[in-house]
Amino acid sequence: MPVPETGAAARNDLDVSSKWARTALSHRIRTGLPRRKPGKLTEELAGPWLAQEPRPRDRRGRGRLRAEGAGPGHDLPFTDRVIVTVVILRFQLPHAALAVCYGVHRSAITRAAGEIRPLPAARGSAVPGKPGLRLRTLAGVPACAAAEGVRLRIDGTEVQVRRPPAGRPGRRAFASGKKKQDTIKSTAISDGDGRLLLLGAFRPGRMHDVTAVRTDGIEDLLRRHPDVKAEVDASYQGPARDLPAQVSAPPKKPGKNAAPGETARWEQDRHEQSQQRIRAGHAIAGPKQWRTLHRWTGRREYFQETALAIAGLVSDRAAMR
Protein backbone atom coordinates (compact mmCIF):
# COMPACT_ATOMS: atom_id res chain seq x y z
CA MET A 1 0.00 0.00 0.00
CA PRO A 2 2.39 2.73 -1.18
CA VAL A 3 1.74 6.32 -0.22
CA PRO A 4 3.36 9.47 -1.66
CA GLU A 5 6.37 10.45 0.39
CA THR A 6 5.85 14.21 0.13
CA GLY A 7 5.50 15.81 3.55
CA ALA A 8 5.98 14.47 7.05
CA ALA A 9 2.29 13.68 7.45
CA ALA A 10 2.35 11.10 4.66
CA ARG A 11 5.50 9.26 5.58
CA ASN A 12 6.58 6.14 3.74
CA ASP A 13 4.60 2.99 4.37
CA LEU A 14 7.69 1.29 5.83
CA ASP A 15 7.64 3.65 8.80
CA VAL A 16 5.28 1.58 10.93
CA SER A 17 4.57 2.19 14.61
CA SER A 18 3.30 -1.35 15.11
CA LYS A 19 3.27 -3.92 12.31
CA TRP A 20 0.98 -6.31 14.12
CA ALA A 21 -1.50 -3.50 14.86
CA ARG A 22 -1.63 -2.51 11.18
CA THR A 23 -2.04 -6.13 10.10
CA ALA A 24 -4.79 -6.81 12.62
CA LEU A 25 -6.76 -3.59 12.17
CA SER A 26 -6.61 -3.55 8.37
CA HIS A 27 -8.40 -6.90 8.10
CA ARG A 28 -11.71 -6.68 6.24
CA ILE A 29 -13.64 -7.84 9.32
CA ARG A 30 -12.44 -4.77 11.25
CA THR A 31 -12.58 -2.21 8.44
CA GLY A 32 -15.72 -3.44 6.69
CA LEU A 33 -13.90 -3.00 3.37
CA PRO A 34 -12.77 -5.52 0.74
CA ARG A 35 -9.27 -6.92 1.16
CA ARG A 36 -7.50 -4.53 -1.24
CA LYS A 37 -9.66 -1.50 -0.54
CA PRO A 38 -7.69 -0.04 2.46
CA GLY A 39 -4.59 0.37 0.27
CA LYS A 40 -6.54 1.98 -2.55
CA LEU A 41 -8.34 4.24 -0.09
CA THR A 42 -5.03 5.37 1.41
CA GLU A 43 -3.67 6.24 -2.02
CA GLU A 44 -6.85 8.12 -2.89
CA LEU A 45 -6.85 10.18 0.33
CA ALA A 46 -3.12 10.96 0.23
CA GLY A 47 -3.58 13.49 -2.60
CA PRO A 48 -6.22 15.64 -0.84
CA TRP A 49 -4.28 15.37 2.42
CA LEU A 50 -1.02 16.61 0.90
CA ALA A 51 -2.86 19.35 -0.99
CA GLN A 52 -4.23 20.88 2.22
CA GLU A 53 -1.04 20.70 4.30
CA PRO A 54 0.88 23.70 2.92
CA ARG A 55 -2.04 26.14 3.07
CA PRO A 56 -1.25 27.67 6.49
CA ARG A 57 2.42 28.03 5.52
CA ASP A 58 1.42 29.71 2.24
CA ARG A 59 -0.72 32.20 4.11
CA ARG A 60 2.07 33.01 6.54
CA GLY A 61 4.82 33.00 3.92
CA ARG A 62 7.13 31.15 6.31
CA GLY A 63 7.26 28.19 8.66
CA ARG A 64 6.01 28.29 12.25
CA LEU A 65 8.29 29.93 14.78
CA ARG A 66 8.67 27.32 17.49
CA ALA A 67 11.42 25.38 19.15
CA GLU A 68 12.78 22.23 17.57
CA GLY A 69 10.66 19.24 18.51
CA ALA A 70 7.73 21.39 19.67
CA GLY A 71 4.21 21.05 18.32
CA PRO A 72 1.81 18.13 18.14
CA GLY A 73 3.67 16.08 15.51
CA HIS A 74 2.29 12.94 13.95
CA ASP A 75 3.12 9.78 15.86
CA LEU A 76 1.39 7.61 13.24
CA PRO A 77 2.19 7.28 9.53
CA PHE A 78 -0.53 8.35 7.14
CA THR A 79 -1.50 4.74 6.34
CA ASP A 80 -2.05 3.92 10.01
CA ARG A 81 -4.07 7.08 10.53
CA VAL A 82 -6.41 6.09 7.70
CA ILE A 83 -6.80 2.57 9.10
CA VAL A 84 -7.44 3.87 12.62
CA THR A 85 -10.07 6.30 11.35
CA VAL A 86 -11.90 3.58 9.40
CA VAL A 87 -11.88 1.25 12.42
CA ILE A 88 -13.29 4.02 14.62
CA LEU A 89 -16.04 4.64 12.07
CA ARG A 90 -16.74 0.92 11.90
CA PHE A 91 -16.84 -0.02 15.59
CA GLN A 92 -16.67 3.28 17.54
CA LEU A 93 -13.82 1.81 19.59
CA PRO A 94 -12.36 3.85 22.45
CA HIS A 95 -9.39 5.85 21.28
CA ALA A 96 -7.40 4.73 24.31
CA ALA A 97 -7.74 1.08 23.24
CA LEU A 98 -6.36 1.81 19.78
CA ALA A 99 -3.57 3.86 21.34
CA VAL A 100 -2.46 0.79 23.28
CA CYS A 101 -2.25 -1.20 20.02
CA TYR A 102 0.10 1.34 18.45
CA GLY A 103 1.96 2.29 21.60
CA VAL A 104 1.05 5.99 21.35
CA HIS A 105 -0.88 8.43 23.50
CA ARG A 106 -4.65 8.55 23.25
CA SER A 107 -4.50 12.11 21.91
CA ALA A 108 -2.57 10.89 18.85
CA ILE A 109 -5.51 8.63 17.87
CA THR A 110 -8.06 11.39 18.52
CA ARG A 111 -6.08 13.86 16.45
CA ALA A 112 -5.65 11.36 13.63
CA ALA A 113 -9.38 10.61 13.46
CA GLY A 114 -10.26 14.30 13.49
CA GLU A 115 -7.82 15.08 10.70
CA ILE A 116 -8.61 12.13 8.42
CA ARG A 117 -12.40 11.96 8.82
CA PRO A 118 -13.16 14.98 6.54
CA LEU A 119 -11.28 13.35 3.64
CA PRO A 120 -13.58 10.32 3.09
CA ALA A 121 -16.58 12.55 3.86
CA ALA A 122 -15.65 14.75 0.89
CA ARG A 123 -15.26 11.81 -1.51
CA GLY A 124 -18.97 11.42 -2.16
CA SER A 125 -20.73 8.18 -3.10
CA ALA A 126 -19.78 5.79 -5.86
CA VAL A 127 -22.04 5.30 -8.88
CA PRO A 128 -22.58 1.68 -10.00
CA GLY A 129 -21.03 1.06 -13.39
CA LYS A 130 -19.20 4.42 -13.40
CA PRO A 131 -15.82 3.97 -11.64
CA GLY A 132 -14.68 7.55 -12.19
CA LEU A 133 -17.94 9.23 -11.15
CA ARG A 134 -18.92 10.11 -7.58
CA LEU A 135 -22.01 11.93 -6.32
CA ARG A 136 -21.34 14.65 -3.77
CA THR A 137 -24.49 16.80 -3.87
CA LEU A 138 -28.22 16.22 -4.03
CA ALA A 139 -28.37 18.04 -7.37
CA GLY A 140 -26.20 15.39 -8.99
CA VAL A 141 -28.48 12.46 -8.13
CA PRO A 142 -31.49 13.31 -10.36
CA ALA A 143 -29.14 14.34 -13.17
CA CYS A 144 -27.32 11.00 -12.95
CA ALA A 145 -30.61 9.09 -12.70
CA ALA A 146 -31.94 10.86 -15.81
CA ALA A 147 -28.79 10.06 -17.77
CA GLU A 148 -28.65 6.41 -16.69
CA GLY A 149 -32.39 5.70 -16.62
CA VAL A 150 -32.38 4.80 -12.90
CA ARG A 151 -35.59 4.67 -10.88
CA LEU A 152 -34.80 6.18 -7.49
CA ARG A 153 -35.85 5.00 -4.03
CA ILE A 154 -36.10 7.76 -1.42
CA ASP A 155 -36.51 7.11 2.29
CA GLY A 156 -35.61 8.73 5.58
CA THR A 157 -33.61 7.31 8.45
CA GLU A 158 -32.64 8.58 11.88
CA VAL A 159 -29.91 7.92 14.43
CA GLN A 160 -30.14 8.51 18.15
CA VAL A 161 -27.88 11.25 19.50
CA ARG A 162 -27.14 12.73 22.89
CA ARG A 163 -29.76 15.11 24.21
CA PRO A 164 -28.71 18.78 24.33
CA PRO A 165 -28.19 20.19 27.84
CA ALA A 166 -31.18 21.61 29.68
CA GLY A 167 -31.85 25.24 28.95
CA ARG A 168 -30.02 25.30 25.63
CA PRO A 169 -32.04 26.87 22.76
CA GLY A 170 -33.26 24.36 20.20
CA ARG A 171 -33.20 21.45 22.60
CA ARG A 172 -36.64 20.20 21.56
CA ALA A 173 -35.71 20.25 17.87
CA PHE A 174 -33.99 16.86 18.19
CA ALA A 175 -36.97 15.12 19.85
CA SER A 176 -38.31 12.57 17.35
CA GLY A 177 -42.01 11.84 17.62
CA LYS A 178 -41.54 8.44 15.97
CA LYS A 179 -38.57 7.15 17.99
CA LYS A 180 -39.40 9.01 21.20
CA GLN A 181 -35.70 9.82 21.37
CA ASP A 182 -33.35 12.64 20.43
CA THR A 183 -32.26 11.90 16.88
CA ILE A 184 -30.76 13.33 13.72
CA LYS A 185 -32.51 12.41 10.49
CA SER A 186 -31.16 12.05 6.98
CA THR A 187 -32.51 11.08 3.56
CA ALA A 188 -31.12 8.05 1.74
CA ILE A 189 -31.41 7.85 -2.05
CA SER A 190 -30.73 4.50 -3.74
CA ASP A 191 -31.28 2.75 -7.05
CA GLY A 192 -33.55 -0.18 -7.89
CA ASP A 193 -31.00 -2.73 -6.66
CA GLY A 194 -30.71 -1.20 -3.18
CA ARG A 195 -27.32 0.40 -3.81
CA LEU A 196 -26.84 3.65 -1.92
CA LEU A 197 -26.35 6.66 -4.18
CA LEU A 198 -26.32 9.47 -1.61
CA LEU A 199 -27.01 10.19 2.04
CA GLY A 200 -28.00 13.79 2.62
CA ALA A 201 -30.62 16.29 3.83
CA PHE A 202 -29.46 16.08 7.46
CA ARG A 203 -31.82 17.71 9.94
CA PRO A 204 -32.94 17.49 13.60
CA GLY A 205 -35.20 14.58 14.47
CA ARG A 206 -38.32 16.69 14.95
CA MET A 207 -38.47 17.70 11.28
CA HIS A 208 -40.76 15.57 9.12
CA ASP A 209 -39.37 13.73 6.11
CA VAL A 210 -41.52 15.72 3.65
CA THR A 211 -40.35 19.01 5.17
CA ALA A 212 -36.73 17.96 4.68
CA VAL A 213 -37.39 16.95 1.06
CA ARG A 214 -38.88 20.36 0.33
CA THR A 215 -36.42 22.37 2.40
CA ASP A 216 -33.34 20.80 0.80
CA GLY A 217 -34.78 21.16 -2.68
CA ILE A 218 -35.23 17.47 -3.57
CA GLU A 219 -38.77 18.08 -4.79
CA ASP A 220 -37.61 20.99 -6.95
CA LEU A 221 -34.84 18.83 -8.41
CA LEU A 222 -37.42 16.23 -9.42
CA ARG A 223 -39.41 18.96 -11.16
CA ARG A 224 -36.33 19.92 -13.18
CA HIS A 225 -35.91 16.31 -14.34
CA PRO A 226 -39.41 15.16 -15.35
CA ASP A 227 -38.08 11.86 -16.69
CA VAL A 228 -36.83 10.74 -13.26
CA LYS A 229 -39.12 8.39 -11.33
CA ALA A 230 -38.98 7.70 -7.59
CA GLU A 231 -40.53 5.26 -5.12
CA VAL A 232 -41.34 6.58 -1.63
CA ASP A 233 -43.21 5.43 1.46
CA ALA A 234 -46.43 6.77 3.00
CA SER A 235 -44.71 9.71 4.69
CA TYR A 236 -44.14 11.34 1.27
CA GLN A 237 -47.79 11.68 0.26
CA GLY A 238 -47.29 15.38 -0.49
CA PRO A 239 -44.68 14.94 -3.26
CA ALA A 240 -46.65 11.98 -4.62
CA ARG A 241 -49.73 14.20 -4.86
CA ASP A 242 -47.86 17.11 -6.45
CA LEU A 243 -45.82 14.94 -8.86
CA PRO A 244 -48.06 11.94 -9.60
CA ALA A 245 -46.23 11.11 -12.84
CA GLN A 246 -42.85 10.89 -11.09
CA VAL A 247 -43.32 9.94 -7.43
CA SER A 248 -45.05 6.71 -6.45
CA ALA A 249 -46.33 6.36 -2.89
CA PRO A 250 -48.48 3.65 -1.27
CA PRO A 251 -52.21 4.10 -1.99
CA LYS A 252 -54.36 5.52 0.77
CA LYS A 253 -56.24 3.02 2.88
CA PRO A 254 -59.97 2.79 2.13
CA GLY A 255 -62.49 3.79 4.77
CA LYS A 256 -64.11 1.42 7.22
CA ASN A 257 -67.25 1.15 5.11
CA ALA A 258 -65.40 0.37 1.87
CA ALA A 259 -66.49 -2.59 -0.21
CA PRO A 260 -64.51 -5.83 0.21
CA GLY A 261 -63.34 -5.64 -3.40
CA GLU A 262 -61.96 -2.14 -2.90
CA THR A 263 -60.08 -3.22 0.23
CA ALA A 264 -58.61 -6.25 -1.56
CA ARG A 265 -57.52 -4.07 -4.49
CA TRP A 266 -55.89 -1.61 -2.10
CA GLU A 267 -54.04 -4.43 -0.36
CA GLN A 268 -52.74 -5.74 -3.68
CA ASP A 269 -51.61 -2.29 -4.87
CA ARG A 270 -49.94 -1.59 -1.54
CA HIS A 271 -48.07 -4.90 -1.68
CA GLU A 272 -46.84 -4.27 -5.22
CA GLN A 273 -45.60 -0.78 -4.35
CA SER A 274 -43.93 -2.11 -1.20
CA GLN A 275 -42.01 -4.68 -3.23
CA GLN A 276 -40.60 -1.88 -5.37
CA ARG A 277 -39.79 0.31 -2.37
CA ILE A 278 -38.19 -2.30 -0.10
CA ARG A 279 -34.84 -1.72 -1.80
CA ALA A 280 -34.62 1.60 0.01
CA GLY A 281 -34.54 -0.27 3.31
CA HIS A 282 -31.69 -2.43 2.01
CA ALA A 283 -29.71 0.71 1.16
CA ILE A 284 -30.27 2.17 4.63
CA ALA A 285 -29.21 -1.10 6.26
CA GLY A 286 -25.71 -0.77 4.77
CA PRO A 287 -24.55 2.26 6.78
CA LYS A 288 -26.53 1.06 9.82
CA GLN A 289 -24.28 -2.01 10.00
CA TRP A 290 -21.50 0.32 11.12
CA ARG A 291 -21.73 0.63 14.89
CA THR A 292 -21.15 4.37 14.84
CA LEU A 293 -24.59 4.87 13.28
CA HIS A 294 -26.35 2.60 15.77
CA ARG A 295 -26.21 5.42 18.30
CA TRP A 296 -24.05 8.49 17.87
CA THR A 297 -22.28 9.34 21.13
CA GLY A 298 -20.00 12.08 19.79
CA ARG A 299 -20.61 15.76 19.27
CA ARG A 300 -23.64 16.46 17.11
CA GLU A 301 -21.76 18.87 14.86
CA TYR A 302 -19.53 15.98 13.74
CA PHE A 303 -22.39 13.62 12.92
CA GLN A 304 -22.95 14.76 9.33
CA GLU A 305 -19.28 14.47 8.49
CA THR A 306 -19.12 11.00 10.02
CA ALA A 307 -22.29 9.79 8.27
CA LEU A 308 -21.04 11.04 4.90
CA ALA A 309 -17.72 9.25 5.38
CA ILE A 310 -19.48 5.98 6.21
CA ALA A 311 -21.95 6.36 3.34
CA GLY A 312 -19.10 6.87 0.87
CA LEU A 313 -17.30 3.74 2.07
CA VAL A 314 -20.51 1.69 2.00
CA SER A 315 -21.33 2.89 -1.52
CA ASP A 316 -17.91 1.69 -2.75
CA ARG A 317 -18.79 -1.86 -1.78
CA ALA A 318 -22.40 -1.60 -3.00
CA ALA A 319 -21.27 -0.32 -6.41
CA MET A 320 -19.38 -3.57 -7.01
CA ARG A 321 -22.57 -5.66 -6.73
Secondary structure, 3 states (H helix, E strand, C coil): CCCCCCCCCCCCCCCCCCHHHHHHHCCHHHHCCCCCHHHHHHHHHHHHHHHHCCHHHHHHCCCCCCCCCCCCCCCCCHHHHHHHHHHHHHHCCCHHHHHHHHCCCHHHHHHHHHHHCHHHHCCCEEECCEEEEEECCCCHHHHHHHHHCCCEEEEEEEEECCCCCCCCCCHHHHECCCCCCEEEEEEEEECCCCCEEEEEEEEECCCCHHHHHHHCCHHHHHHHCCCCCEECCHHHHHHHHHCCCCEECCCCCCCCCCCHHHHHHHHHHHHHHHHHHHHHHHHHHHHHCCHHHCECCCCHHHHHHHHHHHHHHHHHHHHCC
